[in-house]
Amino acid sequence: MIHPYIIPALGRIKLRDLNPVHIRSFYREKLDSGLSPATVRKIHSILRKALKQAVLDGLIPRNACEAVKPPKVERKEITPLDRQQAKILLEAVSGDRL
């Protein structure tokens, strides 16, 4: 998450200059580019923890992530296979070692 997403988007901003507007814009950009809300929430978690450590180390006065809400993840109801669908699936994969 750090190298492919966070560093390219936020790495050029000095730590003391990073603010909630940057982070909100970053999240919006990632959602608009097709990343799922769950992935952006994972990015948020990592960034929040990193900035929390920077606060504890005295590098910054506050954690900019604390003022930003990550996107909500919509839970989709799972529909299990019925007996006939399961039978078709098992027949299709029979003979495959996996």
KAMOPE-V626807 format. One record per pair of residues at least 24 apart in sequence whose ideal C-beta (glycine too) atoms are under 10 Angstrom apart, sorted by the first residue. I is the first residue (numbers start at 0). J is the second residue. Records with the same first field share a line. If there is no record, write none. Layout:
I: J + J
This chain:
0: 38 + 39 + 41 + 42 + 43 + 44 + 45 + 46
1: 42 + 45 + 46 + 49
3: 42
4: 28 + 29 + 32 + 34 + 38 + 39 + 41 + 42 + 45 + 46
5: 29 + 42 + 45 + 46 + 49
8: 42
9: 46 + 63
12: 63
13: 59
14: 49 + 50 + 53 + 58 + 59 + 63
15: 53 + 58 + 59 + 60
16: 59 + 63
17: 46 + 50 + 53 + 59 + 62 + 63 + 64
18: 61 + 63 + 66 + 67
19: 61 + 62 + 63 + 64 + 65 + 66 + 67 + 68
20: 63 + 66 + 67
21: 63 + 67
22: 46 + 47 + 50 + 63 + 64 + 65 + 66 + 67 + 69
23: 63 + 66 + 67 + 68
25: 67
26: 67 + 68 + 69 + 70
27: 70
29: 70
30: 70
34: 70
35: 70 + 72 + 73
36: 69 + 70 + 71 + 72 + 73
37: 69 + 70 + 71 + 72 + 73
38: 70 + 72
39: 69 + 70 + 72
40: 69 + 70 + 71 + 72
41: 69
42: 69
43: 67 + 68 + 69 + 70
44: 69
